[in-house]
Structures are given as C-alpha cells and as structure tokens.
Amino acid sequence: MTGDNIYTDGGYLKKNPSWGSEDSEWKAIEINKLIARNQLAARTVVEIGCGFGRILWHLSRLNKAISRLTGFDISPQAIQKAQELESDKLKFFQGDFAIGPAGYFDLVLVIDVIEHLENYFEFLRNIRDAGDKFIFHIPIDLSCRTLFKPHITLQQRRDVGHLHYFSHDHIEWILKDTGYVIIDWTLSYPEVDRNKPANFKSWLKKILRKISFTISKKWSVTLWGGYSIMILAAKDDE
C-alpha cells in the first residue's frame, strides 16, 4: 500500500489528531441499524482498520448481544489509543489483518478503509473468508461537483490519504467483482448536513441537497457528492 508509512510513522495522526473519532458514534448507530434490520446474529465482530477503536466501543454499548469485539489496525499510534478502551469483551491488536485473517467472525466491519489502499481488489479478496457478513462504509467522492472542482479530491488525498475515488455504481461493481453480494445498504449524509449550518450559503446548500435527495437519492449523490454508502454484504459462493 503506497503511503503505508503515514499510518505507522505518525504522519496521519499529525494531520488527523482525532483519527475521525468524532464520527464514531453515528457510524456505530448506523451499523447497529443494519444489524437489527437484517436480524443478524452478530455475536463476534471484527473491525479492520479500527483507528482509535471508538466505533467498536460505541457498538458494544448499543448492542449487548455482541459478546466479542476485536479491532485491528496497522498504526501503532492508533492501537495504543484504542487499547485505552479495552474491556473483557473488547480487544485491539496492531497488525495487517488482510495478510492472514485472525479467526472467523460473524460480522466484519470495513469502515472508511478501501479508499486508502493501493490494491483494494487484493484486500477485498483476502478478507472474504474472514466472516459470515460484512459491513463496508465507503465515501462517494466522485460526483458532478468534484469533477468540476478537482481541488476537493486533491484535498481528500492530501489531508486524509484517499488514493481512490468512487461513485455509487463503482462501489457496487467492485464488490461484485471481488466476490461479494450486496444484501442491504444505506446512505450517510455529508458532514456539513449533519452539523448546524455555519452560514447562509451552507444552509442553502443543505436545503437544496435535502430537496434533491427527496426527489432521487442516487441523482442527489451523483450531483452533490459528499455522501458515503454503508453496505451489508456476504460472500458470493456462486
């Protein structure tokens, strides 16, 4: 993975001191909604690329039926922080899970990871035998807006290490090509829409996005960008 060193040498932490932890709670809530809606028997859960571990920490409190939660990350700095949250049923380990999956789990979480990987096809194929069900959260960075304003994707590359940019359709094709079948999915709103508008311009954009999203979710995502998709999938055995 090109740029692996930014996750292991402290470079990523320097640019992103919270490691995205401020978004952990709502992501855990959405994950738990998918679990409930699809009646998953998720007793054991692993998160690949767990960062500071707060998604698993929140999930452990939202879903008492989960008996064991395990997080892996290649970053020693992230794992050191995550281990502060450990309990009898919540554990964290430094290492590349995709090189040799450490066990089999009811549910595998891959939350905001594949856009950082040089070879995400290899990664997705390598983890297919690690679990029964998978939940992916992937930003939809390609849109009409970002095509006209490439500095937005450049900023994503520089600040948060995105190497790849996807549309809604691209994500579906990639998962199919690497041996997954999609069971359910939901869209997460852009950060600017989850927070109180900072000014009239951001308020107006929020209203326009809300209107277009009501008319057509896919059209709104394609037009505006900034959304992410959360997908529940399983290994395609055909």
C-alpha positions in Angstrom: 0.0 0.0 0.0 1.6 3.2 -1.2 2.0 5.6 1.7 1.7 3.0 4.4 4.3 4.9 6.4 1.9 7.8 7.1 -0.2 5.4 9.2 2.8 3.8 11.0 5.2 6.8 11.4 2.7 9.2 12.9 2.2 11.3 9.8 -1.5 10.5 9.5 -2.0 11.2 13.2 -0.3 14.6 12.9 -2.7 15.7 10.2 -5.7 14.0 11.8 -5.2 14.1 15.6 -8.7 12.8 16.3 -8.4 10.0 13.7 -12.1 10.7 12.8 -13.3 9.6 16.2 -15.9 12.4 16.3 -17.8 10.4 13.7 -17.7 7.1 15.5 -21.0 7.3 17.4 -23.2 7.9 14.4 -21.4 5.3 12.4 -21.9 2.8 15.2 -25.6 3.7 15.3 -26.0 3.1 11.5 -24.1 -0.2 11.8 -26.4 -1.3 14.6 -29.5 -0.3 12.5 -28.3 -2.6 9.7 -27.7 -5.4 12.1 -31.2 -5.0 13.6 -33.0 -4.5 10.2 -31.4 -7.7 8.8 -31.7 -9.7 12.0 -28.1 -10.6 12.1 -26.8 -12.9 14.7 -23.6 -10.9 15.2 -22.1 -12.4 18.4 -18.5 -11.8 17.3 -17.4 -8.7 15.4 -14.1 -7.6 14.0 -13.2 -4.2 12.6 -10.3 -3.9 10.1 -8.7 -0.5 10.3 -10.3 0.3 13.6 -8.3 3.5 14.3 -8.9 4.7 17.8 -11.5 2.0 18.3 -14.4 4.2 19.2 -16.8 2.6 16.6 -16.4 -0.7 18.3 -16.6 0.9 21.8 -19.9 2.6 20.9 -21.2 -0.6 19.2 -20.5 -2.6 22.3 -22.8 -0.3 24.3 -25.5 -0.2 21.6 -25.7 -3.9 21.1 -25.4 -6.1 24.2 -25.9 -9.3 22.2 -22.4 -8.9 20.8 -20.1 -11.0 23.1 -16.7 -10.3 21.5 -15.4 -7.3 19.6 -11.9 -7.2 18.1 -10.1 -4.3 16.3 -7.1 -4.4 14.1 -5.0 -1.5 12.7 -1.5 -1.2 11.2 -0.9 2.0 13.1 0.9 1.6 16.5 -0.3 5.1 17.5 -4.0 4.3 16.8 -3.8 0.9 18.6 -2.1 2.5 21.6 -5.0 4.9 21.8 -7.6 2.2 21.2 -6.3 -0.1 23.9 -7.3 2.5 26.5 -10.9 1.4 25.7 -10.3 -2.3 26.2 -12.6 -4.5 28.4 -13.3 -8.1 28.8 -15.1 -8.3 25.5 -13.3 -5.5 23.6 -9.7 -6.0 22.4 -7.4 -4.3 19.9 -4.3 -5.5 18.1 -1.7 -4.0 15.8 -1.3 -5.8 12.5 -2.4 -6.2 8.9 -5.5 -8.4 9.2 -5.7 -8.9 5.4 -2.3 -10.6 5.3 -3.6 -13.5 7.4 -7.1 -13.2 8.9 -7.0 -13.9 12.6 -10.0 -16.1 13.0 -13.6 -16.2 11.7 -16.2 -13.7 12.8 -20.0 -13.3 12.5 -19.5 -9.7 11.2 -16.5 -8.0 9.6 -16.5 -4.2 9.6 -14.5 -2.3 7.0 -15.3 1.3 7.7 -13.6 4.0 5.6 -10.7 1.8 4.6 -10.6 0.8 1.0 -10.2 4.3 -0.4 -6.8 4.4 1.5 -5.5 1.1 -0.1 -3.4 0.9 -3.2 -4.7 -2.5 -4.1 -8.2 -2.7 -2.7 -9.1 -5.6 -5.0 -6.5 -7.8 -3.4 -7.6 -6.6 0.1 -11.3 -7.4 -0.6 -10.5 -10.9 -1.9 -8.1 -11.6 1.0 -10.8 -10.9 3.7 -13.7 -12.8 2.1 -13.1 -15.9 4.2 -12.9 -13.9 7.5 -16.5 -13.7 8.2 -20.2 -14.5 7.6 -21.4 -11.0 6.9 -19.5 -7.7 6.0 -20.4 -4.1 6.5 -18.5 -1.6 4.4 -18.6 2.2 4.7 -17.2 3.9 1.7 -17.2 7.6 0.7 -18.7 8.5 -2.6 -16.1 11.1 -3.6 -16.9 11.1 -7.4 -19.7 13.5 -8.3 -20.6 16.3 -10.7 -19.3 18.7 -8.1 -15.9 17.1 -7.6 -15.4 16.7 -11.4 -15.8 20.4 -11.8 -13.8 21.1 -8.6 -10.9 18.7 -8.6 -9.3 20.5 -5.7 -11.8 18.8 -3.4 -10.5 15.4 -4.2 -6.9 16.7 -4.0 -7.7 17.9 -0.5 -9.0 14.4 0.4 -5.8 13.0 -0.9 -3.5 15.3 1.0 -5.4 15.6 4.3 -6.9 12.1 4.8 -5.0 9.9 2.5 -7.6 8.9 -0.1 -6.0 7.2 -3.0 -9.1 6.2 -4.8 -12.4 7.9 -5.5 -15.7 6.1 -6.1 -19.2 6.6 -7.4 -22.2 4.7 -6.1 -22.1 2.4 -9.2 -18.3 1.9 -8.9 -18.7 0.6 -5.4 -21.3 -1.9 -6.4 -19.2 -3.2 -9.3 -16.1 -3.5 -7.2 -17.8 -5.6 -4.5 -19.4 -7.8 -7.2 -16.0 -8.2 -9.0 -14.3 -9.3 -5.7 -16.9 -11.9 -4.8 -19.5 -10.2 -2.6 -23.3 -10.0 -2.9 -25.0 -6.9 -1.5 -27.8 -7.6 1.0 -28.7 -4.1 2.1 -27.4 -0.6 2.0 -28.0 2.9 3.3 -26.5 6.4 2.6 -24.9 8.6 5.2 -25.2 12.3 4.8 -22.3 14.7 4.2 -20.7 16.1 7.3 -21.9 19.6 6.5 -25.5 18.3 6.6 -25.1 16.5 10.0 -24.0 19.7 11.7 -25.6 23.1 12.1 -25.0 25.3 9.0 -22.2 27.7 9.6 -23.6 30.5 7.4 -26.4 31.2 4.9 -24.5 29.6 2.0 -24.1 26.3 3.8 -27.7 26.5 5.0 -28.9 27.0 1.4 -26.8 24.1 0.1 -28.2 21.9 2.8 -31.8 22.8 1.8 -31.0 22.1 -1.9 -29.4 18.8 -1.1 -32.4 17.8 1.0 -34.8 18.6 -1.8 -32.8 16.7 -4.4 -32.3 13.8 -2.1 -36.1 13.6 -1.5 -36.6 13.5 -5.3 -33.9 11.0 -6.1 -31.3 9.6 -3.7 -29.0 8.4 -6.4 -29.3 11.6 -8.5 -28.6 13.7 -5.5 -25.5 11.7 -4.6 -24.2 11.9 -8.2 -24.9 15.7 -8.3 -23.6 16.9 -5.0 -21.2 14.2 -3.7 -20.0 14.2 -0.1 -22.2 11.3 0.8 -21.0 7.8 1.9 -22.6 4.4 1.4 -22.9 1.8 4.1 -23.3 -1.7 2.7 -24.2 -5.0 4.2 -22.8 -7.8 2.1 -22.0 -11.5 2.2 -19.5 -13.7 0.3 -20.9 -14.8 -3.1 -20.5 -18.5 -3.2 -21.7 -18.9 -6.8 
